[in-house]
Amino acid sequence: MRSLAELAENYERWAAEDEAIVTTIMNNLDRLPEEVRDKQLRKASLIAEEAQSLRRHAARLRTSPIGQVRSTGLVR
């Protein structure tokens, strides 16, 4: 079973991967036709929102009373 700290680390990693995807999309927008550009921009926006949500969840896991107790080694 994973600890809450490990789960939070996964969320952070997934958020970073999402942010890299957003960066790639944004860097390539100028090369795309307008109709495709609009779709990609919407996709980038949704992925950025997902990254923010993952980071919020990671922060909650780190600050939860259960996560704090487990990370200090008081619970096995």
C-alpha atoms as a printed R data frame, in Angstrom:
   type eleno elety resid chain resno      x      y       z
1  ATOM     1    CA   MET     A     1  0.000  0.000   0.000
2  ATOM     2    CA   ARG     A     2  1.306  3.432  -0.903
3  ATOM     3    CA   SER     A     3  1.777  6.122   1.682
4  ATOM     4    CA   LEU     A     4  0.075  9.475   1.308
5  ATOM     5    CA   ALA     A     5  3.483 11.075   0.743
6  ATOM     6    CA   GLU     A     6  4.149  8.725  -2.184
7  ATOM     7    CA   LEU     A     7  0.746  9.490  -3.634
8  ATOM     8    CA   ALA     A     8  1.415 13.221  -3.287
9  ATOM     9    CA   GLU     A     9  4.733 12.748  -5.101
10 ATOM    10    CA   ASN     A    10  2.914 10.962  -7.927
11 ATOM    11    CA   TYR     A    11  0.422 13.815  -8.185
12 ATOM    12    CA   GLU     A    12  3.288 16.312  -8.390
13 ATOM    13    CA   ARG     A    13  4.996 14.242 -11.085
14 ATOM    14    CA   TRP     A    14  1.786 13.996 -13.097
15 ATOM    15    CA   ALA     A    15  1.250 17.747 -12.743
16 ATOM    16    CA   ALA     A    16  4.771 18.413 -14.036
17 ATOM    17    CA   GLU     A    17  4.135 16.098 -16.993
18 ATOM    18    CA   ASP     A    18  0.879 17.934 -17.736
19 ATOM    19    CA   GLU     A    19  2.681 21.275 -17.579
20 ATOM    20    CA   ALA     A    20  5.301 20.002 -20.042
21 ATOM    21    CA   ILE     A    21  2.496 19.007 -22.426
22 ATOM    22    CA   VAL     A    22  0.954 22.475 -22.106
23 ATOM    23    CA   THR     A    23  4.326 24.077 -22.848
24 ATOM    24    CA   THR     A    24  4.746 21.920 -25.948
25 ATOM    25    CA   ILE     A    25  1.260 22.789 -27.174
26 ATOM    26    CA   MET     A    26  1.808 26.505 -26.599
27 ATOM    27    CA   ASN     A    27  5.196 26.460 -28.324
28 ATOM    28    CA   ASN     A    28  3.665 24.913 -31.454
29 ATOM    29    CA   LEU     A    29  0.478 26.996 -31.780
30 ATOM    30    CA   ASP     A    30  1.910 29.386 -34.373
31 ATOM    31    CA   ARG     A    31  2.565 26.527 -36.787
32 ATOM    32    CA   LEU     A    32 -1.019 25.277 -36.790
33 ATOM    33    CA   PRO     A    33 -4.043 26.315 -38.857
34 ATOM    34    CA   GLU     A    34 -6.439 28.555 -36.947
35 ATOM    35    CA   GLU     A    35 -9.166 25.923 -36.455
36 ATOM    36    CA   VAL     A    36 -6.635 23.458 -35.042
37 ATOM    37    CA   ARG     A    37 -5.002 26.203 -32.974
38 ATOM    38    CA   ASP     A    38 -8.273 26.932 -31.191
39 ATOM    39    CA   LYS     A    39 -8.771 23.257 -30.319
40 ATOM    40    CA   GLN     A    40 -5.208 22.935 -29.074
41 ATOM    41    CA   LEU     A    41 -5.558 26.076 -26.986
42 ATOM    42    CA   ARG     A    42 -8.687 24.671 -25.318
43 ATOM    43    CA   LYS     A    43 -6.885 21.376 -24.748
44 ATOM    44    CA   ALA     A    44 -3.910 23.189 -23.208
45 ATOM    45    CA   SER     A    45 -6.254 25.087 -20.904
46 ATOM    46    CA   LEU     A    46 -7.921 21.880 -19.697
47 ATOM    47    CA   ILE     A    47 -4.578 20.164 -19.127
48 ATOM    48    CA   ALA     A    48 -3.292 23.202 -17.190
49 ATOM    49    CA   GLU     A    49 -6.404 23.077 -14.984
50 ATOM    50    CA   GLU     A    50 -5.778 19.382 -14.370
51 ATOM    51    CA   ALA     A    51 -2.179 20.126 -13.361
52 ATOM    52    CA   GLN     A    52 -3.366 22.752 -10.876
53 ATOM    53    CA   SER     A    53 -5.903 20.315  -9.455
54 ATOM    54    CA   LEU     A    54 -3.238 17.629  -9.039
55 ATOM    55    CA   ARG     A    55 -0.993 20.079  -7.191
56 ATOM    56    CA   ARG     A    56 -3.872 21.077  -4.879
57 ATOM    57    CA   HIS     A    57 -4.583 17.417  -4.125
58 ATOM    58    CA   ALA     A    58 -0.898 16.781  -3.443
59 ATOM    59    CA   ALA     A    59 -0.802 19.713  -1.028
60 ATOM    60    CA   ARG     A    60 -3.905 18.429   0.784
61 ATOM    61    CA   LEU     A    61 -2.372 14.984   1.133
62 ATOM    62    CA   ARG     A    62  0.789 16.466   2.611
63 ATOM    63    CA   THR     A    63 -1.130 18.595   5.100
64 ATOM    64    CA   SER     A    64 -3.733 16.017   6.102
65 ATOM    65    CA   PRO     A    65 -3.461 14.856   9.719
66 ATOM    66    CA   ILE     A    66 -3.121 11.231   8.597
67 ATOM    67    CA   GLY     A    67 -0.381 12.093   6.120
68 ATOM    68    CA   GLN     A    68  1.527 14.091   8.726
69 ATOM    69    CA   VAL     A    69  1.343 11.308  11.293
70 ATOM    70    CA   ARG     A    70  2.465  8.671   8.800
71 ATOM    71    CA   SER     A    71  5.288 10.792   7.429
72 ATOM    72    CA   THR     A    72  6.714 11.264  10.927
73 ATOM    73    CA   GLY     A    73  6.747  7.529  11.458
74 ATOM    74    CA   LEU     A    74  4.300  7.519  14.345
75 ATOM    75    CA   VAL     A    75  1.954  5.110  12.562
76 ATOM    76    CA   ARG     A    76  3.033  1.906  10.872
